[in-house]
Amino acid sequence: MSNLAIADDLFFTRAGLERPRIERIVGDALKGADDGELFLEYVQSEQLVFDDGKLKSASFDTSQGFGLRSIAGETTGYAHASTLDEAAIRRAAQTVRSVSAGHGGTMAEPPRGTNRLYYSDANPILPLPFEQKVKLLSDIDAYARGRDPRVKQVSVSLSASWQVVQVLRADGLRVADVRPLVRLNVSVVAQDGDRMEAGGTGSGGRVDYKRLIDPAHWQREADEALRQALVNLDSVDAPAGELPVVLGSGWSGILWHEAVGHGLEGDFHRKKTSVFTKLMNEQIAAPGVTVIDNGTMGDRRGSLSIDDEGTPTERTVLIEDGKLVGLMQDRMNARLMGVRPTGNGRRQSHAYQPLPRMTNTIMLGGNASPVDIIGSVKRGLYAVNFGGGQVDITSGKFVFSCTEAYMIENGKIGPAVKGATLIGSGADALKKIRMIGNDMSLDPGIGTCGKDGQGVPVGVGQPTLLIESLTVGGTAA
C-alpha cells in the first residue's frame, strides 16, 4: 500500500470520516486565508525499561487526532482535538474561520511533491513479540554485568513508534507520510572503591528492530557504555580557563545544532531575534566551514519524506565555505519573507502548530587528519561526548557539559577529565575553527530537539574540529 492509501484507511475507512465532506469543511474554514491545512495523525508507540535486574516498566499507547490551522498575514488560528470525528472538525473550523474573516487573502501555492520515500512504512512494533523484547533487555543487562566486576548498575530501554500523518489543504492537495522510529539506550554505573561513575550510549533511526536486536550490535552498545563508565572512573578534575578545544566527530555536532542551527531557522530571522540576523551572504564562519540541513538521508532519525505541512524535505545549504547562504523555512515564515519553504515545518504532534525546525544538521568534512589536528595542540581539551546544554538564541551564547573529555598534552591525548563545560558564543566559535577533519560522521540516532515546548527527533554530524580557543569551565586551577 502507498503512504496515502495507508493514511486513507486509518483516517477515513476505519475512523468513519467521509473524505469529500471533510474536504468541504476544510475549504470553507480556510476561505480568505493565506495558507492553512488539516493535519491528521495516528500514532502507536511503546517503551520498555529494564533496570536493577528486572523489567521496571512497559507501556503501549495508541493516539490519534487532528489540528486545523488558518493563517491570515502573521495571524494564526489553530484548533485541535484528540479525536477523529466530523463534529469535532466542524467545531474546529468555526474557531479558525474567524482569523480569515474579511481578510481576502489568496491561498499560497501548494507544495510540489517528489514521491521520494526515505524509510520503510513498516510498523516496527508489531513483528517482534513482547517476550522477545523483554529477553533482549535481560540479555543486555546480563552481558554488561558480566563484562567487568566493577559494574554495579545497568539500565536498558527499548522504544519504538509508528506515526501516520496526512495533510489536507483547501486547494485539494492531499499528502501522507508513514514514519517508523526505534531507539535503544544502555547506561552503566561502575564502582571502584568509593568512587562511582556512569557511562551511556544509544542508537536508533527510522528502521525496524532488526538491527538493534542483532547481538553484534547491542553488545557493541553495552561495551561502549561500559567503556565510558570505566574512563570516567580514572578521570581527573577538568581545567578552567581559555583553551584550544578539539571536538570529536559525530555526536559533537549537537553543539552546532544548538549554538548555531537554531539561529538559522526562519522565524528567528523574520523576527530579527537571531544573532545572525542581517548577515545573509556575509562571512560568519572560518573558510572551509560548510553546514547543511538534510532531511533526505535514508533511515536517519531526523529524516522526513515530507514535513508536517506537506512540503518535501531537501538538502539545504546553510553555510558554504564560511558564508551564510541559506535558512531553514516553514511555509508561513517563508511566505512572509518572500522566499520558498525548505521542508522544515515540523510539529511534535497534532496538538501543536508547525515551526521551522532542523532535521539532520551536519558540518561537512575537510582535509585534515584527526591525528594531525590533535598533534597541533600543545595543551587543550579533547571533547568527545556531550550531555545537556543551554543556548541563548538572541546572543548565541552557550554552555555545554562534556560527558567524555580528555586533556591534550604536547599533541597527545592525556588523562580523562570530569566536570568540563564549554562556554562561548556560536558566532565566535564558528570564526575560530582552524582545522577541519576528514572523518565526518553522524550521530548514532538518539537526538531530540526542543523548541517552544515541542520535541522532535533530529540528527547531527560533524568531523573532528579544532577551535582555536573556548572558555572551559572546570574545577582544577
HELIX and SHEET records of a PDB file:
HELIX    1   1 ASN A    3  ASP A    8  1                                   6    
HELIX    2   2 ASP A    9  ARG A   14  3                                   6    
HELIX    3   3 ARG A   19  ALA A   29  1                                  11    
HELIX    4   4 GLU A   86  SER A  100  1                                  15    
HELIX    5   5 PHE A  130  ARG A  147  1                                  18    
HELIX    6   6 PRO A  215  LEU A  233  1                                  19    
HELIX    7   7 GLY A  253  TRP A  256  1                                   4    
HELIX    8   8 HIS A  257  GLY A  261  3                                   5    
HELIX    9   9 HIS A  262  LEU A  264  5                                   3    
HELIX   10  10 GLY A  266  ARG A  270  1                                   5    
HELIX   11  11 ARG A  331  MET A  337  1                                   7    
HELIX   12  12 PRO A  370  GLY A  375  1                                   6    
HELIX   13  13 GLY A  426  LYS A  431  1                                   6    
SHEET    1   A 6 THR A  75  ALA A  81  0                                        
SHEET    2   A 6 LYS A  54  ALA A  72 -1                                        
SHEET    3   A 6 ASP A  35  ASP A  51 -1                                        
SHEET    4   A 6 VAL A 151  LEU A 168 -1                                        
SHEET    5   A 6 ARG A 174  ASP A 192 -1                                        
SHEET    6   A 6 ARG A 195  GLY A 205 -1                                        
SHEET    1   B 7 VAL A 236  ASP A 237  0                                        
SHEET    2   B 7 LYS A 412  LYS A 418  1                                        
SHEET    3   B 7 LYS A 397  GLU A 409 -1                                        
SHEET    4   B 7 ARG A 379  VAL A 391 -1                                        
SHEET    5   B 7 GLY A 241  LEU A 247  1                                        
SHEET    6   B 7 LEU A 465  GLY A 473 -1                                        
SHEET    7   B 7 THR A 421  SER A 425 -1                                        
SHEET    1   C 7 VAL A 236  ASP A 237  0                                        
SHEET    2   C 7 LYS A 412  LYS A 418  1                                        
SHEET    3   C 7 LYS A 397  GLU A 409 -1                                        
SHEET    4   C 7 ARG A 379  VAL A 391 -1                                        
SHEET    5   C 7 GLY A 241  LEU A 247  1                                        
SHEET    6   C 7 LEU A 465  GLY A 473 -1                                        
SHEET    7   C 7 ILE A 433  ILE A 436 -1                                        
SHEET    1   D 6 LYS A 323  LEU A 324  0                                        
SHEET    2   D 6 ARG A 315  GLU A 320 -1                                        
SHEET    3   D 6 VAL A 291  ASN A 294 -1                                        
SHEET    4   D 6 ASN A 360  MET A 363 -1                                        
SHEET    5   D 6 GLN A 454  GLN A 462  1                                        
SHEET    6   D 6 SER A 441  LEU A 442 -1                                        
SHEET    1   E 6 LYS A 323  LEU A 324  0                                        
SHEET    2   E 6 ARG A 315  GLU A 320 -1                                        
SHEET    3   E 6 VAL A 291  ASN A 294 -1                                        
SHEET    4   E 6 ASN A 360  MET A 363 -1                                        
SHEET    5   E 6 GLN A 454  GLN A 462  1                                        
SHEET    6   E 6 GLY A 447  LYS A 451 -1                                        
SHEET    1   F 2 GLY A 345  ARG A 346  0                                        
SHEET    2   F 2 LEU A 355  PRO A 356 -1                                        
END                                                                             
